[in-house]
């Protein structure tokens, strides 16, 4: 007989791959961002606290069975439901981290969200970190006192989709917030004593010069402003999420009618380089931890690691144009996992085998193909 089933949402950040996933809200209340395919056609709802608590108990039961019998046997024998695979990952990582789903658990009243967090920590006392997504518009409305309530209950980090700091870009992609709200949201989270993670989408401003420049410049401005409220660079993280056009998304419709043109990997690398330079002395951690990103090496503490991070970008931008395009394509095909990997003979052969025989691909064809392939990772 299986332990009880429990709900799980569709996504979580890469950094939460081994976290216990606790579904607090279903889907996304806003659900209009043109670049996001995740929740389209799904209805948003706040889960009742009692429902969430029942799920937490079900996860605890599954964890006990997996700890005793092992994940493979427990799943194969039907002793736990299929979704308990995530519980097994959580246990394999020493049961240290929890992620609250879906798009905006902070929409739940602070008192109720605090109760959920307390219950999770009671049932899993080894947990060291509890994180969640939070919409900027929601967090901007929450007072520091309300957020301190959930921080005191044990919420340690909030992930916020900034995407851009330029109001014209935020409006164009129907983000549902302003740069002022992004700043307020970040300030409130940091003042409540929690860690903050912003997501920046290089390339989201498109290829038109004015919005593209504003996208980078204003995103750096918002990040600099928010960083002023972080006591240390380890309290504030900015994660890169290179923009991609996913078939079926509103952004794909705009790409098809010509109202949006997605920058290629070379143009995106230049944006990231400019973004880093414009951050000045802002103290934060910059992370490139998603398959959408070309260069996972761009990971470090700013401002101290600026020269090293810019060096990776300059290494890519300084390649011969054909070599540069071949690397971008190889990376998007999953052949190259780093700049260094492009020198490995076996991987060079893998790329040759993946390319069409009988003709040479030009720089533009390879870069355009690599740009299209980005959508595979969403």
C-alpha positions as CSV (number, residue, x, y, z in Angstrom):
1,X,0.0,0.0,0.0
2,X,1.4,3.4,-1.0
3,X,1.8,6.4,1.2
4,X,-0.5,9.3,0.3
5,X,0.0,11.3,-2.9
6,X,0.8,15.0,-2.8
7,X,0.8,17.9,-5.3
8,X,3.9,19.2,-7.1
9,X,4.1,22.2,-9.4
10,X,5.8,22.2,-12.8
11,X,9.0,24.2,-12.2
12,X,11.6,25.2,-9.7
13,X,15.0,27.1,-10.0
14,X,18.0,25.0,-11.0
15,X,19.5,25.7,-7.6
16,X,16.5,23.9,-6.0
17,X,17.0,20.6,-8.0
18,X,17.3,18.6,-4.8
19,X,14.9,20.5,-2.7
20,X,11.6,19.3,-1.2
21,X,8.9,20.9,-3.3
22,X,5.9,22.1,-1.3
23,X,3.1,23.5,-3.5
24,X,1.6,26.5,-1.8
25,X,-0.2,28.1,-4.7
26,X,-1.2,26.6,-8.1
27,X,0.1,28.2,-11.3
28,X,0.5,32.0,-11.8
29,X,-1.9,34.7,-10.9
30,X,-0.5,37.1,-13.5
31,X,0.3,34.6,-16.3
32,X,0.7,37.2,-19.1
33,X,4.4,37.5,-19.5
34,X,5.1,37.1,-23.3
35,X,8.3,35.0,-22.9
36,X,6.9,32.5,-20.4
37,X,5.2,29.3,-21.6
38,X,4.9,27.6,-18.3
39,X,1.4,28.3,-16.9
40,X,-0.5,29.4,-20.1
41,X,-4.0,28.0,-20.0
42,X,-3.8,27.0,-16.3
43,X,-6.0,28.6,-13.6
44,X,-4.4,30.2,-10.5
45,X,-5.5,29.3,-7.0
46,X,-4.4,29.7,-3.5
47,X,-4.2,26.4,-1.8
48,X,-5.9,26.1,1.6
49,X,-3.5,25.8,4.4
50,X,-5.0,22.5,5.6
51,X,-4.4,21.0,2.1
52,X,-0.7,22.1,2.2
53,X,-0.3,20.6,5.7
54,X,-1.7,17.3,4.5
55,X,0.9,17.3,1.7
56,X,3.7,18.0,4.1
57,X,2.6,15.0,6.2
58,X,2.4,12.8,3.1
59,X,6.0,13.9,2.2
60,X,7.1,13.0,5.7
61,X,5.5,9.6,5.4
62,X,7.2,9.0,2.0
63,X,10.5,10.1,3.4
64,X,10.3,7.6,6.3
65,X,9.6,4.7,3.8
66,X,12.4,5.8,1.5
67,X,14.9,6.2,4.4
68,X,14.0,2.6,5.5
69,X,13.7,0.8,2.1
70,X,15.7,2.9,-0.3
71,X,14.2,5.0,-3.1
72,X,14.5,2.4,-5.9
73,X,12.7,-0.3,-3.9
74,X,10.1,2.0,-2.5
75,X,9.1,3.4,-5.9
76,X,9.3,0.0,-7.7
77,X,7.2,-1.7,-5.0
78,X,4.6,1.1,-5.1
79,X,5.2,1.9,-1.4
80,X,5.4,5.6,-2.3
81,X,3.7,7.6,-5.1
82,X,5.8,8.6,-8.2
83,X,6.1,12.2,-7.1
84,X,8.1,10.9,-4.1
85,X,11.1,10.7,-6.5
86,X,11.7,14.4,-5.5
87,X,11.6,13.4,-1.8
88,X,14.3,10.9,-2.6
89,X,16.5,13.6,-4.2
90,X,15.9,15.8,-1.1
91,X,17.0,12.9,1.2
92,X,20.0,12.2,-1.0
93,X,21.1,15.8,-0.4
94,X,20.8,15.3,3.4
95,X,17.3,16.8,3.5
96,X,18.7,20.4,3.7
97,X,16.6,22.5,1.4
98,X,12.9,23.2,0.7
99,X,11.3,25.2,-2.2
100,X,7.8,26.6,-2.0
101,X,5.9,26.5,-5.3
102,X,4.3,27.8,-7.6
103,X,4.9,31.2,-9.1
104,X,4.0,33.4,-6.1
105,X,3.5,31.7,-2.7
106,X,4.0,35.2,-1.2
107,X,0.5,35.9,-2.4
108,X,-0.7,33.8,0.6
109,X,-1.3,35.9,3.7
110,X,1.9,36.2,5.7
111,X,0.5,34.5,8.8
112,X,-0.7,31.5,6.8
113,X,2.6,31.2,4.8
114,X,4.5,31.4,8.2
115,X,2.4,28.5,9.5
116,X,3.3,26.4,6.5
117,X,7.0,27.1,6.9
118,X,6.9,26.3,10.6
119,X,5.2,23.0,9.9
120,X,7.7,22.1,7.2
121,X,10.6,22.8,9.5
122,X,9.0,20.8,12.3
123,X,8.5,17.7,10.1
124,X,12.0,18.1,8.6
125,X,14.2,19.5,11.3
126,X,17.4,19.0,9.2
127,X,16.3,21.7,6.8
128,X,18.7,24.6,6.6
129,X,17.2,26.6,3.8
130,X,13.6,27.4,2.7
131,X,13.1,29.4,-0.5
132,X,10.3,30.5,-2.8
133,X,9.4,32.5,-5.9
134,X,7.8,35.9,-5.3
135,X,6.3,38.4,-7.8
136,X,7.7,41.9,-7.5
137,X,4.2,43.4,-7.5
138,X,3.3,41.2,-4.5
139,X,6.4,41.8,-2.5
140,X,6.3,45.6,-3.1
141,X,2.9,45.6,-1.4
142,X,4.1,43.6,1.6
143,X,5.6,45.6,4.4
144,X,8.9,44.7,5.9
145,X,7.0,43.6,9.0
146,X,4.9,41.2,7.1
147,X,7.9,39.7,5.4
148,X,9.8,39.5,8.7
149,X,7.0,37.3,9.9
150,X,7.7,34.7,7.3
151,X,11.5,35.3,7.7
152,X,11.2,34.6,11.4
153,X,9.2,31.4,10.6
154,X,12.2,30.2,8.5
155,X,11.9,31.5,5.0
156,X,15.5,32.3,4.0
157,X,15.5,33.4,0.4
158,X,13.1,34.8,-2.2
159,X,13.6,34.4,-6.0
160,X,12.2,37.3,-8.0
161,X,11.9,37.4,-11.8
162,X,13.3,40.9,-12.5
163,X,13.9,40.0,-16.2
164,X,14.6,43.7,-17.0
165,X,14.9,47.0,-15.1
166,X,13.7,49.1,-18.1
167,X,10.0,50.1,-17.8
168,X,9.6,50.1,-21.6
169,X,10.8,46.5,-21.8
170,X,8.8,45.4,-18.7
171,X,5.7,46.9,-20.4
172,X,6.5,45.3,-23.8
173,X,6.8,41.8,-22.3
174,X,3.7,42.3,-20.1
175,X,5.6,41.7,-16.9
176,X,3.0,43.2,-14.7
177,X,5.4,45.3,-12.6
178,X,7.5,48.5,-12.9
179,X,11.2,49.1,-12.1
180,X,10.1,51.0,-9.0
181,X,8.2,47.9,-7.8
182,X,11.2,45.8,-8.4
183,X,13.3,48.1,-6.3
184,X,10.7,48.2,-3.5
185,X,10.3,44.4,-3.6
186,X,14.1,43.9,-3.3
187,X,14.4,46.4,-0.5
188,X,11.5,44.8,1.5
189,X,13.0,41.3,1.2
190,X,16.5,42.4,2.3
191,X,15.2,44.6,5.1
192,X,13.2,41.6,6.4
193,X,16.5,39.8,6.8
194,X,16.2,37.3,3.9
195,X,18.4,36.6,1.0
196,X,17.3,37.9,-2.4
197,X,17.8,36.4,-5.9
198,X,16.9,38.4,-9.0
199,X,16.8,36.9,-12.5
200,X,18.1,39.0,-15.3
201,X,17.3,38.1,-19.0
202,X,19.9,39.4,-21.4
203,X,18.5,39.6,-24.8
204,X,14.9,40.4,-23.7
205,X,15.2,44.0,-25.0
206,X,15.5,42.6,-28.5
207,X,17.8,43.9,-31.3
208,X,16.4,47.4,-31.7
209,X,19.1,49.7,-30.4
210,X,17.1,51.9,-28.0
211,X,15.2,49.2,-26.0
212,X,18.3,46.9,-26.0
213,X,20.5,49.7,-24.5
214,X,17.8,50.7,-22.1
215,X,17.3,47.1,-21.1
216,X,21.0,46.7,-20.0
217,X,21.4,50.2,-18.6
218,X,18.2,50.2,-16.5
219,X,18.6,46.6,-15.3
220,X,22.1,47.5,-14.0
221,X,20.6,50.6,-12.3
222,X,17.9,48.6,-10.5
223,X,20.5,46.0,-9.4
224,X,22.9,48.7,-8.1
225,X,20.0,50.3,-6.2
226,X,18.9,47.1,-4.6
227,X,22.4,46.0,-3.8
228,X,22.7,49.0,-1.5
229,X,20.3,47.3,0.9
230,X,22.3,44.1,1.1
231,X,24.7,43.8,4.0
232,X,27.1,41.5,2.1
233,X,27.5,40.4,-1.5
234,X,26.3,36.9,-0.4
235,X,22.9,38.3,0.6
236,X,22.0,39.3,-3.0
237,X,22.3,37.1,-6.1
238,X,21.6,37.9,-9.7
239,X,21.1,34.9,-11.9
240,X,21.4,35.1,-15.7
241,X,18.6,33.6,-17.8
242,X,19.3,34.3,-21.4
243,X,16.1,35.2,-23.3
244,X,14.6,32.5,-25.7
245,X,11.6,32.4,-28.0
246,X,9.5,29.4,-27.2
247,X,7.1,28.1,-29.9
248,X,3.5,28.9,-28.9
249,X,4.4,31.8,-26.6
250,X,3.2,35.3,-27.3
251,X,6.8,36.3,-27.8
252,X,7.0,33.7,-30.6
253,X,4.0,35.5,-32.3
254,X,5.9,38.8,-32.1
255,X,9.1,37.2,-33.5
256,X,7.0,35.8,-36.4
257,X,5.4,39.1,-37.3
258,X,8.7,41.0,-37.0
259,X,7.9,43.1,-33.9
260,X,10.6,41.3,-31.9
261,X,14.0,40.1,-32.9
262,X,16.0,37.9,-30.5
263,X,19.7,38.8,-30.2
264,X,22.2,36.0,-31.0
265,X,24.8,34.7,-28.6
266,X,27.4,37.2,-29.6
267,X,25.0,40.1,-29.0
268,X,23.9,38.6,-25.7
269,X,27.6,38.2,-24.5
270,X,28.1,41.9,-25.3
271,X,25.0,42.7,-23.2
272,X,26.3,40.7,-20.2
273,X,29.7,42.3,-20.5
274,X,28.1,45.8,-20.5
275,X,25.8,44.8,-17.6
276,X,28.7,43.7,-15.4
277,X,30.7,46.9,-16.2
278,X,27.6,49.1,-15.4
279,X,27.2,47.4,-12.0
280,X,30.1,49.4,-10.7
281,X,30.9,48.7,-7.1
282,X,27.6,46.9,-6.4
283,X,28.1,44.0,-4.0
284,X,26.4,40.8,-5.2
285,X,26.9,37.3,-6.6
286,X,26.4,36.9,-10.3
287,X,25.5,33.3,-11.3
288,X,25.1,31.6,-14.7
289,X,23.5,28.3,-13.7
290,X,21.0,27.6,-16.5
291,X,21.3,25.7,-19.8
292,X,20.0,28.8,-21.5
293,X,23.2,30.6,-20.8
294,X,26.2,30.3,-23.1
295,X,29.0,30.7,-20.5
296,X,28.5,28.9,-17.2
297,X,31.9,30.3,-16.2
298,X,30.4,33.7,-15.5
299,X,29.9,33.0,-11.8
300,X,31.5,35.0,-9.0
301,X,31.3,37.7,-6.4
302,X,31.2,41.3,-7.5
303,X,33.0,43.7,-7.6
304,X,36.0,41.5,-6.7
305,X,35.7,39.0,-9.5
306,X,34.8,41.5,-12.2
307,X,38.0,41.1,-14.2
308,X,37.8,37.3,-14.2
309,X,34.1,37.3,-15.4
310,X,34.7,39.9,-18.1
311,X,37.8,37.9,-19.1
312,X,35.5,34.9,-20.0
313,X,33.3,37.1,-22.1
314,X,36.2,38.7,-23.8
315,X,37.7,35.2,-24.5
316,X,34.5,34.3,-26.3
317,X,34.0,37.7,-28.1
318,X,37.7,37.7,-29.1
319,X,37.5,34.4,-31.0
320,X,37.7,34.2,-34.8
321,X,34.1,34.8,-36.0
322,X,33.6,31.3,-37.4
323,X,35.1,29.7,-34.3
324,X,32.9,31.8,-32.1
325,X,29.8,30.8,-34.0
326,X,30.8,27.1,-34.0
327,X,31.3,27.3,-30.2
328,X,27.8,28.8,-29.8
329,X,26.3,26.1,-31.9
330,X,28.2,23.4,-30.1
331,X,27.1,24.7,-26.8
332,X,23.5,24.8,-27.8
333,X,23.8,21.2,-29.1
334,X,25.0,20.1,-25.7
335,X,28.5,19.3,-27.0
336,X,30.5,22.0,-25.4
337,X,29.9,22.5,-21.6
338,X,32.5,25.3,-21.2
339,X,34.9,27.5,-23.1
340,X,37.7,25.0,-22.2
341,X,35.8,22.1,-23.6
342,X,36.0,23.5,-27.2
343,X,39.6,22.3,-27.2
344,X,38.9,18.7,-26.5
345,X,39.4,16.6,-29.7
346,X,36.5,14.3,-29.0
347,X,34.1,17.1,-28.6
348,X,35.4,18.8,-31.8
349,X,34.7,15.6,-33.6
350,X,31.2,15.4,-32.1
351,X,30.4,18.8,-33.5
352,X,31.8,17.9,-36.9
353,X,29.6,14.8,-36.9
354,X,26.5,16.9,-35.9
355,X,27.0,19.4,-38.8
356,X,25.7,18.7,-42.3
357,X,28.1,17.0,-44.7
358,X,29.0,18.4,-48.1
359,X,28.8,22.1,-47.3
360,X,30.2,24.6,-44.8
361,X,27.9,26.6,-42.5
362,X,28.5,30.3,-42.4
363,X,28.7,32.4,-39.2
364,X,25.2,33.8,-39.6
365,X,23.6,30.4,-40.2
366,X,25.3,28.9,-37.2
367,X,24.4,31.8,-34.9
368,X,20.8,31.8,-36.1
369,X,20.6,28.1,-35.5
370,X,22.0,28.4,-32.0
371,X,19.5,31.1,-31.2
372,X,16.6,28.9,-32.3
373,X,18.0,26.0,-30.2
374,X,17.8,28.0,-27.0
375,X,14.1,27.3,-26.8
376,X,15.0,23.6,-26.1
377,X,16.0,24.5,-22.6
378,X,12.7,26.0,-21.5
